[in-house]
Amino acid sequence: MFTGIVQGTAEVVAIEEAEDFRTHVLRLPEALRQGLAIGASVAHNGVCLTVTSIEGERVAFDLMRETLRVTNLGDLQLGDHVNIERAARFGDEIGGHAMSGHVMGMAELVEIEEAPNNRRLWFAPPERLARFLFDKGYIGVDGASLTIGEVREGGVGYGTCFCVDLIPETLARTVLGERVPGDRVNIEIDPQTQAIVETVERVLADRDR
């Protein structure tokens, strides 16, 4: 389990490509390597991956075909950075919201609104995920636990869009501060919201039979 509180970023320093498979190596800061072992789970832009080797500060992870298809990790190039969160341990403070590290799809960044002390990002998610989006609901964006500011239908020239507001600390500590329109971010829907929506839909469908 993860909490959506990004602990830092790490640079991609090596990539090994194979058919429908990729291994990438990150340069992990010392603070993020403490107690790390092969087989441990680490979230990269919100995607739960398993440590396959550790050589000093260089830590490797394997990406399967489905991970490459559903997430933005397949777009990474040498020198890019990813948001990093180590798996939560029993007793850790849950500062964001419970996240599984199972990304459900990608959303395109379509608009940025700048303000003196914050930045608002507008995203266009896949339509199949739109029914899970609500004003002030939780959402995971590249592994960061964020609150949805507003949901619009047909906003900024797209279908359903949602926005999140980022404070300077979030912009400085995560890759979200580097995102520009056209970039794709990983999305994880709040599991409690998903369960409620799907339960209500199922009950309503049973009533209409």
Secondary structure, 3 states (H helix, E strand, C coil): CECCCCCEEEEEEEEEEECCEEEEEEECCHHHHCCCCCCCEEEECCEEEEEEEEECCEEEEEECHHHHHHCHHHHCCCCCEEEEEECCCCCCCCCCCCECCCCCEEEEEEEEEEECCEEEEEEECCHHHHHHCCCCCEEEECCEEEEEEEEEECHHHCCEEEEEEECHHHHHHCHHHHCCCCCEEEEEECHHHHHHHHHHHHHHHHHCC
